[in-house]
């Protein structure tokens, strides 16, 4: 399995998108994979390089041409064509014994 990470966004290469999804309309900045909780910054991919599909709480990015994910506070990362499941990095707090999503 191929994985890539930019800040708190984790992308995992998958074979295909499960059935039953709906296409997500691109934002004016492109496909928004995740938005910052405090800053309004976002992890984005140009809309012309793929499609974003939502299935329940999961997002899948289908990349049709080599592209880059951008974010105002992170270096760009390159994505190859294919299907990528978009996830969030999670961390475990041993003091509280709880798992939480990392906030970027």
DAFEN-V194775 format. One record per pair of residues at least 4 apart in sequence whose ideal C-beta (glycine too) atoms are under 6 Angstrom apart, sorted by the first residue. I is the first residue (numbers start at 0). J is the second residue. Records with the same first field share a line. If there is no record, write none. Layout:
I->J / J
This chain:
1->12
2->11
3->10 / 76
4->9
5->42 / 68 / 70 / 73 / 76
6->73 / 103
7->87 / 88 / 101 / 103
8->32 / 33 / 42
9->86 / 88
10->83 / 85
11->84
12->81 / 83
13->82 / 84
15->82
16->20 / 52 / 59 / 82
17->54
19->54
20->52 / 54
21->53
22->50 / 52
23->51 / 53
25->29 / 30 / 46
26->31
28->43
29->43 / 44 / 45 / 46
30->44 / 46 / 51
31->41 / 43
32->42 / 85
33->42
34->41
35->39 / 40 / 103
36->102
40->71
42->68 / 70
43->69
44->66 / 68
48->64 / 66
49->60 / 61 / 62 / 63
50->61
51->60
52->59
53->58
58->85
59->84
60->83 / 85
61->82
62->66 / 78 / 80 / 81
63->80
66->78
67->75 / 77
68->76
69->75
87->100
88->101
89->98 / 100
90->101
91->98
92->97
